[in-house]
Amino acid sequence: MFGGICFFVHGNIACGILKQEMIVRLSDEEYTKALKRKGVRNFEIGGRQSNKGWVLVSAEGYKSDKALASWMEKGLEFARSLPKK
């Protein structure tokens, strides 16, 4: 879909990798918090901004195992909250 690898839960994207960045889908509340963190930006592809809730996390933002696990869990939590496709 984005030219990267994505992981799905019941047909909904939870997280993935695009080049060197991690894609994470978040709730509105988590999205707002995430954008304040270093190494996190709104997901854009081809110059277009995505819908609210999608972020890109630079390698700096997920370099530790703890940070990577945290981002993955946030994406999984949100994907689990969505209706199955």
C-alpha positions as CSV (number, residue, x, y, z in Angstrom):
1,M,0.0,0.0,0.0
2,F,2.7,2.5,0.9
3,G,5.7,0.6,-0.6
4,G,6.7,-0.7,2.8
5,I,5.9,-3.6,5.1
6,C,2.8,-3.3,7.3
7,F,1.4,-5.5,10.0
8,F,-2.4,-5.9,10.3
9,V,-4.8,-6.9,13.0
10,H,-8.2,-8.1,11.7
11,G,-7.6,-6.3,8.4
12,N,-6.5,-3.0,10.0
13,I,-2.9,-1.6,9.9
14,A,-1.2,-1.4,13.3
15,C,2.3,-0.5,12.3
16,G,4.9,-1.0,9.6
17,I,8.2,0.1,8.1
18,L,8.7,2.5,5.2
19,K,12.4,2.9,4.3
20,Q,14.0,3.7,7.6
21,E,11.0,5.0,9.4
22,M,8.3,3.2,11.4
23,I,4.6,3.8,10.5
24,V,2.3,3.7,13.5
25,R,-1.5,4.2,13.5
26,L,-2.7,5.8,16.7
27,S,-5.8,7.0,18.5
28,D,-6.5,10.7,18.3
29,E,-5.2,11.2,21.8
30,E,-2.0,9.2,21.3
31,Y,-1.5,10.9,17.9
32,T,-1.5,14.3,19.6
33,K,1.0,13.2,22.2
34,A,3.2,11.4,19.7
35,L,3.7,14.5,17.5
36,K,5.3,16.2,20.5
37,R,8.0,13.5,20.8
38,K,11.4,13.8,19.2
39,G,11.8,11.9,15.9
40,V,8.0,11.7,15.2
41,R,6.2,13.5,12.4
42,N,2.9,13.3,10.6
43,F,2.8,10.6,7.9
44,E,3.1,12.0,4.4
45,I,3.4,10.2,1.2
46,G,4.0,11.8,-2.2
47,G,3.6,15.3,-0.6
48,R,0.2,14.4,0.7
49,Q,-0.6,14.4,4.4
50,S,-2.4,11.4,5.7
51,N,-5.4,11.4,7.9
52,K,-5.0,12.3,11.5
53,G,-3.7,9.3,13.5
54,W,-0.8,8.1,11.3
55,V,2.8,9.0,12.3
56,L,6.3,8.2,11.0
57,V,8.8,7.5,13.7
58,S,12.5,8.0,12.7
59,A,15.0,5.3,13.6
60,E,16.1,7.5,16.5
61,G,12.6,7.2,18.0
62,Y,12.6,3.4,18.0
63,K,16.3,2.5,18.4
64,S,15.9,0.8,21.8
65,D,14.0,-2.5,22.2
66,K,11.8,-0.7,24.8
67,A,10.9,2.1,22.4
68,L,10.2,-0.2,19.5
69,A,8.0,-2.4,21.7
70,S,6.1,0.7,23.0
71,W,5.4,1.9,19.4
72,M,4.3,-1.5,18.3
73,E,1.9,-1.9,21.3
74,K,0.4,1.5,20.7
75,G,-0.3,0.6,17.1
76,L,-1.6,-2.9,18.0
77,E,-3.9,-1.4,20.7
78,F,-5.5,1.0,18.3
79,A,-5.9,-1.6,15.5
80,R,-7.6,-4.0,18.0
81,S,-10.1,-1.3,18.8
82,L,-11.3,-1.0,15.2
83,P,-14.0,-3.1,13.6
84,K,-12.8,-6.2,11.8
85,K,-12.6,-5.9,8.0
